[in-house]
């Protein structure tokens, strides 16, 4: 058996070598890099304006915005088969929802909806002391909100981490499509 190279192989090597030169990289910087830089500044303008380095929620806001852009891009321009692409987009949207809950801290509202009643009002006295009018139902709401926060935080990082690949079927492609649930941030590309 004789192994040969097609003429297009050497043309592609020459093209790759040519693209790595300093003048092509400089041209790409002015042609694409600057445009992309200003587009990203516009896209992340609110997150950049609000960003503070002293709390983690600002980092989560940046992650949330970038995941929104990724989900939209995969949904509208993705070349992947619909069955796996839609699973990825669904998991990304769920991660965005969980990030929104964490940033806004709306776990008490969620607990109130689940239990069907609201926390009693807080009354402030002239001395600045809170008059606690909590009863047992308020305690249930607070306990459920803490549980929701913990469970949703765990779910968020499970989505980003992905499935256990030791369970992955090796036999058929159809089995893989059934097994794959769209999680694992490393697979969110097209």
Secondary structure, 3 states (H helix, E strand, C coil): CCCCCCHHHHHHHHHHHHHCCHHHHHHHHHHHHHHHHHHHHHHCHHHHHHCCCCCCHHHHHHHHHHHHHHHHHHHHHCCCCHHHHHHHHHHHHHHHHHHHHHHHCCHHHHHHHHHCCCCCCCEECCCCCEECCCCHHHHHHHHHHHHHHHHHHHHHHHHHHCCCHHHCCCCCHHHHHHHCCCCCHHHCCC
